[in-house]
Amino acid sequence: MIKHHRLRGVIKPQILAHMSLKNLFFKKLRTSLTVLGVVIGVGSIVFLVSLGLGLQKLVNRQVVGSNSVKTIDVSSTKSKVIKLDPETVKSIASLSEVEKVAKVYNFGGRANIGTSKTDSIVFGVDSDYLELGNLKVVEGSGQTLADGQALVNLSLLKAVGISDTKSALQKDLNVNVEIVDDTKAGAKKNITLSAQIVGVIESGSGAEVYLDSKGFLASGVVNASQLKVLAKSQQSVPELKKQIEAFGLTSSSPLDTLDQINQIFNLFNFILVGFGGIGMIIAVLGMFNTLTISLLERTREIGLMISLGARQRDVRRLFIMESITLSHLGGLIGLIGAYMSGRVVDLVLNSWAASRGVPDRITAFDLQPWIIAATFVFVTIVGFVVVYFPARRASHINPIEALRHE
């Protein structure tokens, strides 16, 4: 029983907690500056990590649409040898993980709107492609295309001198296209297709026209220029790509872009943590300095405690409680500060975006629950590491020497 009593110490934990708080707030200015250092260190790390994760999620949402993450673009680098003919398309469509296949036909052409003309890429598409293509429509309709209807991009309107997108709707469009007639051994010929503009999209820097593919099919075009394949699930995309490439075709997917984006953001987040870590190092040095000075100032007090029966474990616990209090208080305030700063920045960004006609809400910060949990684990570890040497030194103070010198 005596041995067990010695191991426990003679000072109750609640008394040690009261003493630690009293010691910390006795020197209010020094304690406040030490806590402020932890607040800045923790707050900067949480703020920067939340910023990195928020930007990563924001970019991912822009890259990946509802179905686009499950789509695969298929083309042939050796179009004269391996063609996207109906037989190949049928073989791809028969793969177990394929839900839908959309064909695209594209050729170079010349677009006429009134008296204005410009060179353009002309696409022949169907409703499946419009559904999977995730086209960004800025005016009119872009979900379906009937025979005799067309979509044009902003670059084409700019090339022909039309600045008002609404005025372009319902205008007549004539397109002269040089196609390959697959029914006549690949002979080239010029055709003219007429349509009415029903929608304006935002796409590349070059002029583009999207027409219903029936006009191309009626002119003898059989082999597709590209395919857009929809997988049944996101998880099946990598394996499906391998199966498609086994046909000798090339494939690409938004998942490839997504992986590259995530790799870049992982590096970006690591750099941000590094910058925030500089503030945390300063905070750790500040805590160590505070506890060391506190030890030197209280040598007589600690000697008196030991002479009255306090054990080494009691002295160590006293300093550990002070250190943990400093680190947890700084960590909590740092988290609150980072969260409030993130909310303020989001508010400013949304106000700025709304003033420029962007209706969607922007969230540039993402404070995940695991960040909060990791922060408290981190500050606890920091508290134990910083206090190790001061607590060890305090517990080995000789009470006779301490009282004699003091």
C-alpha positions in Angstrom: 0.0 0.0 0.0 2.9 2.4 0.8 4.5 1.6 -2.5 1.3 2.2 -4.4 0.8 5.5 -2.6 4.2 6.7 -3.6 3.6 5.9 -7.2 0.4 7.9 -7.3 1.9 11.0 -5.7 0.5 12.9 -2.8 -1.1 15.9 -4.7 -4.5 15.3 -6.2 -4.9 16.0 -10.0 -7.5 18.7 -9.4 -5.1 20.5 -7.1 -2.3 20.3 -9.7 -4.7 21.6 -12.3 -5.6 24.6 -10.1 -1.9 25.3 -9.4 -1.0 25.1 -13.1 -3.7 27.6 -14.1 -2.8 29.9 -11.3 0.9 29.8 -12.3 0.1 30.5 -16.0 -2.2 33.4 -15.3 0.0 34.9 -12.7 2.2 36.1 -15.6 -0.7 37.1 -17.9 1.4 39.0 -20.5 3.9 36.2 -20.9 1.2 33.5 -21.1 -0.8 35.5 -23.6 2.2 36.0 -25.9 3.0 32.3 -25.7 -0.6 31.3 -26.5 -0.6 33.9 -29.3 2.4 32.2 -30.8 0.6 28.8 -30.8 -2.6 30.5 -32.2 -0.6 31.9 -35.1 1.3 28.6 -35.7 -1.8 26.4 -35.6 -4.1 28.9 -37.2 -1.8 29.4 -40.2 -1.4 25.6 -40.8 -5.1 25.0 -40.5 -5.9 28.0 -42.7 -3.5 27.1 -45.4 -4.4 23.4 -45.4 -8.1 24.2 -45.6 -7.4 26.6 -48.4 -5.5 23.9 -50.4 -8.2 21.3 -49.9 -11.0 23.8 -50.7 -9.2 24.9 -54.0 -8.6 21.3 -54.9 -12.3 20.4 -54.4 -13.3 23.5 -56.3 -11.1 22.6 -59.3 -12.2 19.0 -59.2 -15.9 20.1 -59.4 -15.1 22.2 -62.4 -13.2 19.4 -64.2 -15.6 16.6 -63.4 -19.3 16.9 -64.4 -22.2 14.6 -63.5 -21.2 12.0 -66.1 -17.9 13.3 -67.5 -15.9 11.5 -64.8 -17.2 8.2 -66.3 -16.5 9.1 -69.9 -13.6 8.0 -72.1 -12.6 9.8 -75.3 -11.5 7.3 -78.0 -9.6 8.0 -81.2 -7.3 6.3 -83.6 -3.7 7.5 -84.2 -3.5 5.3 -87.3 -6.8 6.2 -88.9 -5.8 4.6 -92.2 -5.1 1.3 -90.6 -7.5 1.2 -87.6 -10.8 2.8 -88.3 -13.6 3.7 -86.0 -16.0 1.9 -88.3 -19.4 0.4 -87.3 -17.9 -2.9 -86.5 -15.3 -1.4 -84.1 -18.0 0.7 -82.5 -20.2 -2.3 -82.1 -17.3 -4.3 -80.5 -16.6 -1.5 -78.0 -20.3 -1.1 -77.2 -20.5 -4.8 -76.4 -17.9 -4.6 -73.6 -19.5 -5.4 -70.3 -18.7 -2.1 -68.5 -19.9 0.1 -71.4 -23.2 1.9 -70.9 -23.3 4.1 -74.0 -21.2 5.0 -77.0 -21.5 8.3 -78.8 -19.9 8.9 -82.3 -18.4 12.2 -83.4 -17.6 13.2 -87.0 -15.4 16.2 -87.6 -13.9 17.9 -90.6 -12.5 21.2 -91.6 -14.9 23.6 -93.3 -16.0 27.2 -93.9 -18.9 28.8 -92.1 -21.0 31.5 -93.5 -23.4 33.8 -91.5 -24.9 36.3 -93.8 -22.0 37.9 -95.7 -19.4 37.0 -93.1 -17.2 33.9 -93.6 -14.6 32.1 -91.4 -12.7 28.8 -91.4 -14.1 26.4 -88.8 -14.1 22.9 -87.4 -17.4 21.3 -88.1 -18.6 18.5 -85.8 -21.4 16.0 -86.6 -22.9 14.8 -83.3 -26.0 13.1 -82.0 -28.0 13.6 -78.8 -25.8 11.0 -76.9 -22.7 13.1 -77.5 -24.4 16.3 -76.4 -25.4 14.6 -73.2 -21.9 13.2 -72.5 -19.9 16.1 -74.0 -20.7 18.5 -71.1 -20.8 21.5 -73.4 -21.0 24.8 -71.7 -24.0 26.6 -73.2 -24.0 30.4 -72.7 -27.0 31.2 -74.9 -30.0 29.3 -76.2 -30.3 25.5 -76.0 -27.6 22.9 -76.3 -29.2 19.7 -75.0 -30.5 18.4 -78.4 -30.0 19.1 -82.0 -32.5 18.3 -84.7 -31.8 18.1 -88.4 -31.2 21.6 -89.7 -30.1 23.1 -86.3 -26.6 24.1 -85.2 -24.5 25.1 -82.2 -21.7 27.6 -82.6 -19.0 28.7 -80.2 -18.1 32.2 -79.1 -14.9 32.2 -81.1 -16.9 31.7 -84.3 -19.2 34.6 -83.5 -16.2 36.8 -82.7 -14.6 35.8 -86.0 -17.7 36.9 -88.0 -18.1 40.1 -86.0 -21.1 39.2 -83.8 -20.7 40.4 -80.2 -24.3 39.9 -79.0 -24.9 36.2 -78.5 -28.7 36.6 -78.3 -28.7 38.2 -81.8 -26.9 35.1 -83.2 -29.9 32.9 -82.3 -32.1 31.9 -85.2 -29.6 33.2 -87.8 -29.1 31.1 -90.9 -25.8 29.3 -91.1 -24.3 27.7 -94.2 -21.3 25.4 -93.9 -19.1 24.2 -96.7 -17.3 21.0 -95.6 -14.7 18.7 -97.3 -15.6 15.2 -96.1 -14.4 11.7 -96.8 -16.9 9.5 -98.6 -16.3 6.1 -97.0 -18.8 4.5 -99.4 -16.5 5.4 -102.3 -13.2 4.1 -101.1 -12.5 7.2 -99.0 -12.9 9.8 -101.8 -13.0 13.4 -100.7 -15.8 15.7 -101.7 -17.3 19.0 -100.7 -20.8 19.3 -99.3 -22.8 22.3 -98.1 -25.0 22.0 -95.1 -27.6 24.6 -94.0 -28.8 25.1 -90.4 -30.3 27.6 -88.0 -28.3 28.6 -84.9 -30.1 27.5 -81.8 -27.4 27.8 -79.2 -24.0 29.4 -78.4 -21.4 27.5 -76.4 -18.1 28.4 -74.8 -15.3 26.1 -76.0 -11.8 26.4 -77.5 -10.1 29.4 -79.1 -10.8 28.2 -82.7 -14.2 28.5 -84.5 -16.5 25.5 -84.1 -19.8 24.4 -85.4 -21.9 21.5 -84.1 -24.5 20.0 -86.5 -26.7 16.9 -86.4 -24.7 14.0 -87.7 -27.5 12.9 -90.1 -26.2 15.3 -92.7 -22.7 13.6 -92.7 -24.2 10.1 -92.7 -26.4 11.0 -95.7 -23.3 12.2 -97.6 -21.5 8.9 -97.2 -19.5 9.4 -94.0 -19.4 6.0 -92.2 -16.3 6.0 -90.0 -16.4 8.2 -86.9 -13.6 10.6 -86.1 -13.9 10.0 -82.3 -16.0 8.1 -79.8 -17.1 9.1 -76.4 -17.7 6.1 -74.2 -19.7 6.2 -71.0 -18.7 3.6 -68.4 -21.2 2.1 -66.0 -19.1 3.2 -63.0 -16.1 5.4 -62.2 -14.3 2.4 -60.8 -14.5 0.5 -64.1 -12.9 3.4 -66.1 -9.2 2.3 -65.8 -9.9 -1.4 -66.8 -12.2 -0.2 -69.6 -9.5 2.0 -71.0 -7.2 -1.0 -71.2 -9.8 -3.0 -73.0 -10.3 -0.2 -75.5 -6.6 0.3 -76.1 -6.4 -3.5 -76.8 -8.2 -2.7 -80.1 -5.2 -0.5 -81.1 -7.0 2.7 -80.2 -5.9 5.6 -77.9 -8.0 6.7 -75.0 -8.2 9.5 -72.5 -10.4 10.3 -69.5 -11.1 13.2 -67.2 -9.8 10.9 -64.4 -6.3 11.2 -66.0 -6.6 15.0 -65.6 -8.1 14.6 -62.1 -5.1 12.4 -61.0 -2.7 15.0 -62.3 -4.6 17.8 -60.6 -4.5 15.9 -57.3 -0.8 15.3 -57.6 -0.2 19.0 -58.1 -2.4 19.9 -55.2 -0.7 17.3 -52.9 2.6 19.1 -53.6 0.9 22.5 -53.1 -0.6 21.4 -49.8 2.8 20.1 -48.6 4.3 23.5 -49.5 1.5 25.3 -47.6 2.0 23.2 -44.5 5.7 24.0 -44.7 5.0 27.7 -44.6 2.6 27.2 -41.7 5.2 25.1 -40.0 7.5 28.0 -39.7 5.0 29.8 -37.4 4.6 26.5 -35.4 8.3 26.2 -34.8 8.4 29.8 -33.4 5.4 28.9 -31.2 7.2 25.7 -29.9 10.3 27.8 -29.1 8.1 30.3 -27.3 6.5 27.6 -25.2 9.8 26.1 -24.3 11.1 29.5 -23.3 8.1 30.2 -21.1 8.3 26.9 -19.3 12.0 27.2 -18.8 11.7 30.7 -17.3 8.8 29.5 -15.2 11.1 26.7 -13.8 13.9 29.1 -13.0 11.5 31.6 -11.3 9.9 28.8 -9.2 12.9 26.8 -8.0 12.3 27.7 -4.4 8.5 26.9 -4.7 9.3 23.5 -6.2 11.9 22.8 -3.6 9.4 23.6 -0.9 6.8 21.3 -2.6 9.3 18.4 -2.6 10.4 19.1 1.0 6.7 19.0 2.1 6.2 15.5 0.5 5.5 16.1 -3.2 6.9 13.4 -5.4 8.9 13.8 -8.7 5.8 12.6 -10.5 3.7 15.5 -9.0 6.2 18.0 -10.2 6.3 16.5 -13.7 2.5 16.5 -13.8 2.4 20.1 -12.8 4.6 21.2 -15.7 2.9 18.8 -18.2 -0.5 20.3 -17.2 0.8 23.8 -17.8 2.3 22.8 -21.2 -0.9 21.0 -22.3 -3.0 23.9 -21.2 -0.9 26.3 -23.3 -0.9 24.1 -26.4 -4.6 23.2 -26.3 -5.8 26.8 -25.6 -3.6 28.0 -28.5 -4.8 25.2 -30.7 -8.5 25.9 -30.0 -8.3 29.6 -30.6 -6.2 28.9 -33.7 -8.9 26.6 -35.1 -11.6 29.2 -34.4 -9.5 31.9 -36.0 -8.7 29.8 -39.1 -12.4 28.9 -39.5 -13.6 32.6 -39.1 -10.8 33.8 -41.5 -11.9 31.2 -44.1 -15.6 32.3 -43.8 -14.6 35.9 -44.3 -12.5 35.1 -47.4 -15.3 33.0 -48.8 -17.8 35.9 -48.2 -15.4 38.3 -50.0 -14.9 35.9 -52.9 -18.7 35.3 -53.3 -19.4 39.0 -53.2 -16.7 39.7 -55.8 -18.0 36.8 -58.0 -21.6 38.0 -57.7 -20.7 41.5 -58.8 -19.3 40.0 -62.0 -22.4 38.0 -62.8 -21.3 34.6 -61.4 -24.4 33.0 -59.7 -22.7 29.9 -58.3 -21.5 30.0 -54.7 -17.7 29.6 -54.3 -16.2 27.8 -51.3 -12.5 28.2 -51.3 -12.0 26.6 -47.8 -12.7 23.1 -46.7 -12.2 22.5 -42.9 -12.6 18.8 -42.6 -13.4 17.1 -39.3 -10.1 15.1 -39.6 -8.2 18.4 -39.6 -9.8 19.4 -36.3 -9.0 16.0 -34.8 -5.4 16.0 -36.2 -4.9 19.5 -34.8 -5.7 18.5 -31.2 -3.6 15.4 -31.5 -0.7 17.6 -32.9 -0.9 20.2 -30.2 -1.0 17.5 -27.5 2.1 15.9 -28.9 3.8 19.4 -29.1 2.8 20.0 -25.4 4.5 16.7 -24.3 7.6 17.3 -26.4 8.1 20.9 -25.3 7.7 20.1 -21.6 9.9 17.1 -21.4 13.2 18.8 -20.5 11.7 21.5 -18.1 9.6 18.8 -16.3 12.5 16.4 -16.0 14.8 19.1 -14.7 12.1 20.4 -12.2 11.5 16.9 -10.9 15.2 16.4 -10.1 15.6 19.6 -8.1 17.3 19.1 -4.8 15.0 20.7 -2.2 17.8 21.5 0.2 19.9 23.2 -2.4 16.9 25.1 -3.8 15.9 26.4 -0.4 19.4 27.2 0.6 20.2 29.2 -2.6 16.8 31.0 -2.6 
